Amino acid sequence: MTKAEEIFSAVPKTHNCAQAVAAGAGRDDLVTALATCGGGRAPCGLCGALHAALAMTPAEHHEKVKADFAAATGATTCREIKSATRTPCIKCVATGAILVEQYRGE
């Protein structure tokens, strides 16, 4: 289990999906800014976990991050993920965290 998954699933709940990905990556500076990006409220309807991953990876990797995220979760928007693919949020958080680790240092 990734640190982001641990944070996301903690009780009581203190972080949404976007905040959990950021905090799991050690980016506590982004947690407050991402407070409104969970539950389908990230820009353009993106999954919050993907939005956070994009915020922490270089722009030149964004298309690859989006493609890899969609391959793992079935979509990039929260609405599609929840309604069409029914991928659990915890998997989105794990995927976002993995992609941050994979692409932020390249």
C-alpha positions in Angstrom: 0.0 0.0 0.0 1.3 3.4 -0.9 1.6 6.3 1.6 -1.1 8.1 -0.4 -3.5 5.1 0.0 -2.8 5.1 3.7 -3.6 8.8 4.0 -6.7 8.5 1.8 -8.1 5.6 3.8 -7.3 6.9 7.3 -10.1 7.3 9.8 -11.2 10.0 10.4 -11.0 11.1 6.8 -8.7 14.1 6.5 -7.7 14.1 2.8 -9.6 13.9 -0.5 -8.1 11.9 -3.4 -6.0 14.8 -4.7 -4.7 15.8 -1.3 -3.8 12.2 -0.5 -1.7 11.9 -3.6 0.1 15.2 -2.8 0.7 14.3 0.9 1.8 10.8 0.0 4.4 12.3 -2.3 5.6 14.6 0.5 4.1 17.8 -1.1 2.3 19.1 2.0 2.5 22.5 0.4 -0.1 21.5 -2.2 -2.6 19.9 0.3 -4.5 23.1 1.0 -4.7 24.1 -2.7 -6.1 20.7 -3.6 -8.9 20.8 -0.9 -11.5 21.5 -3.5 -10.3 19.0 -6.1 -11.9 15.8 -4.8 -15.2 14.3 -5.7 -15.2 15.3 -9.3 -14.4 18.9 -8.6 -10.9 19.1 -10.1 -10.5 21.3 -13.2 -12.2 19.9 -16.4 -13.8 17.1 -14.3 -10.6 15.3 -14.0 -10.1 12.7 -11.3 -8.6 14.5 -8.3 -5.8 11.9 -8.0 -4.9 12.5 -11.7 -5.0 16.3 -11.2 -2.6 16.0 -8.3 -0.3 13.8 -10.2 -0.2 16.3 -13.1 0.5 19.1 -10.6 3.6 17.2 -9.5 5.0 16.0 -12.8 6.8 18.0 -15.5 4.5 19.3 -18.3 6.4 17.3 -20.9 5.1 14.1 -19.3 1.5 15.1 -18.8 0.2 13.2 -21.9 1.9 10.0 -20.8 0.7 10.4 -17.2 -2.9 10.9 -18.5 -2.6 7.9 -20.8 -1.1 5.6 -18.1 -3.8 6.8 -15.7 -6.6 6.0 -18.1 -5.0 2.6 -18.9 -5.0 1.7 -15.2 -8.4 3.2 -14.2 -10.4 3.2 -17.4 -10.8 6.9 -17.8 -9.4 10.3 -16.7 -12.6 12.1 -15.5 -14.2 11.4 -12.1 -17.6 11.0 -13.7 -16.4 8.3 -16.2 -14.4 6.5 -13.5 -17.3 6.3 -11.1 -20.1 5.6 -13.5 -18.6 3.7 -16.5 -15.6 1.9 -15.1 -16.6 1.8 -11.4 -12.9 1.9 -10.5 -12.6 2.5 -6.7 -11.2 5.8 -5.6 -8.5 4.1 -3.7 -7.2 2.6 -6.9 -7.1 6.0 -8.5 -5.1 7.3 -5.5 -2.7 4.4 -5.8 -2.3 5.0 -9.5 -1.8 8.7 -9.1 0.9 8.1 -6.5 2.7 5.5 -8.6 2.7 7.9 -11.6 4.1 10.7 -9.6 7.0 8.5 -8.5 7.5 7.3 -12.0 7.5 10.6 -13.8 8.4 13.5 -11.5 12.1 12.7 -11.6 12.6 12.0 -15.3 
